Amino acid sequence: MKKKSKIIAVIKSIATDLLFWVYVFGCMYYLMHKWSGFTAKLFFIGIAAIIATIIFQGIRASIGVKLFVSSGKPKRSVLKSVWGYLVLISLIVTFIVGINIVDVDFYKFFTKFQNAGGIASGIFDPSITEYTLSSTSIDELKEENLPQDVLKTLEGIRNRKYSTKKVFLDDLQKRLGDPVLQKYQSDILQSAVKNNELLNIALSALAETIFLALLATIFAIPFAFILSFFAARNLMPRTWLGNIVYILIRTVAT
């Protein structure tokens, strides 16, 4: 029975490591594709994941080994162990992928908080339509007599696929500027090719929603940490101002 449980633990360990590396390499492929247009057969992700799993299982330093195989207290702290660094790398990769999927503009987020509204609205209203400006779309826009500088900018994103309408419009806003986009937005959206393949788009929207929620949580942590001090009865002074702040924060928080 003990031998059987050990075999099950090893299988769980290998499966965990395999899924972990598929996720990490999948995220890295997404970033490379988004940043440089790099493309490759997706089965290479699986091959790379299998190789990485074999290597880290072999040196007994993987996350799966830590969770299911190793026993007793850890000999090293989290940040002094290989599995700890792997967890840290996965968190960093997840954060970077989330930033790229959600397309957060940090300048606007920290100065105008416009992106905070986008994060909140995206959680409850994810788009399931993919947008692309094809060659036909560009030709149609030329017939609408759009300015040459606008057409030249749109030529630069010909055949580029945008997972949602929000991502599409945000990119256009960065490239064209808000006044120009507002003027020609309806023509551009009308000419764009819309892909409503439910499965692919729904999965894309699901991923976007997950990362939206993740980033919303990450960005909320510093504010929640600071406000928690004002919501602690033993830390707030028992003055009229302290009581007002305490009651207000506790009321809003609940």
Buried (B, 14 or more C-beta within 10 A) or exposed (E): EEEEEEEEBBEBBBEBBBBBBBBBBBBBBBBEEEEEEEEEEEEEBBEBBBEBBEEBBEEEBBBBBBBBBBEEEEEEEEEEBBBBEBBEEBEEBBBBBBBBBBBBBEEEBEEEEEBBEBBEEBBEEBBBBBBBBEEEBBEBBEEEEBEEEBBEBBEEBEEEBBBBBBBBBBBBBEBBEEEBBEBBBEBBBEBBBEBEEEEEBEEBBEBBBBBBBBBBEBBEEEEEEEBEEBBEEEEBEEEEEBEEBBEEBBEEEE
